[in-house]
């Protein structure tokens, strides 16, 4: 039987929503707050390199930094289609999650024999990321504050109790969670004290860029790669005005079409929408508590994620996950009024005491979604090219791990990372158009039905689960 959710039962008035959005600008807050200090030159002419990296987001930048530490004598170049961090790396929520598998349930289902190893590897990766930021004195607003998974419907409370272990996940009842963060929608929560950190994504990009440049890495902006050709001893990347001949190539293009055509159906770009409030006043902060600045996510299939910024703004995103026919990444997809209005409505359901607060920024970005929800890896051209993608919204930390995997592969190392089933296997590809669009729309509709039926997954979702396919907002 279909029921309503709390966001429908306790929706604010339309004037509250329209007032909150009327002055917002369509621009990622992070990039607006901390733009890169300079634009790098366009690649012109022909150059050579030991390692060429395509993409200057988190994946490409971490790969470059790790490569410079492992091989300080290498000539390393990065080719970026626009400017460093302009896409997903500058548009995410700034959650630095330890999970490499999109959570325990997904990880144990897909990699049961090695989940414990992957879980520890994710924690180690987060610890190493924190150590790097600390030792290099990066100004990135890094907080190891943990996170809350909150129940907003009765059936979700049982889910939390089942996963709580008293150590990694600590169960909080209604009074305990509302004492930490004051929302009338919260029925219970699990607190994960060490699994999550928060960061300012654009500041992290800026520090990574400076660190790789200090290590001698050359970055070329506005230099999209048009073609990849390989011979027995090198790989050539061609742009509109130049080319790079390299011994090894790492592809870090994520939501954009892979230069290796055989993998283009392994991801689809799904658009995620985000709002950022104005800074809260002292009175507004007092009304919600939240002094620990934890990250928060709710438990539905169509979930929200939210967090505080250093200047006391609230980022509120998620719920809608929009795929556009043809699987293209287009700037026009970023303006979707119904998604921003829905987010604003859900925000004031969550924090009704903040009615009157305005949103300063609204934006969207494409998530490189794959059917197993976590990154996959591939090599080509006799191991001279490595490729990773499919982070499905949890790439802020996992991209660092992926950089290490690709470097292991490109140097022919047999390591515990390269032996992982996660690294050696591929997710099921999505169908091509015209089949992808109706299939994804049907899946979104089934997830919405489950959220309105006490979380009960229907036959369609159960069938996808059995086939190792899936879709998640």
Secondary structure, 3 states (H helix, E strand, C coil): CCCCCHHHHCCCCHHHHHHHHCCCEECCHHHHHCCCCCCCCCCCEEEEEEEEEECCCHHHHHHHHHHHHHCCCCCEEEECCCCCCCCHHHCCCCEEECCCCCCHHHHHHHCCCCHHHHHHHHHHHHHHHHHHHHHCCCCCCCECCCEEEEECCHHHHHHHHHHCCCCCCEEECHHHHHHHECCCCCCEEEEECCCEEECCHHHHHHHHHHHHHHCCCEEECCCCCCEEEECCCCEEEECCCEEEEEEEEEECCCCCCCCCHHHCCCCEEEEEEEEEECCCCHHHHHHHECCCCCEEEECCCCCEEEEECCCCCEEEEEEEEECCCCCCCCHHHHCCHHHHHHHHHHHHHHCHHHCCCCEEEEEEEEEEECCCCCCEEEEECCCCEEEEECCCCCHHHHHHHHHHHHHHHHCCCCCCCCCCHHHHCCCCCCCCCCHHHHHHHHHHHHHHHHHCCCCCCCHHHHHHHHCCCCCCC
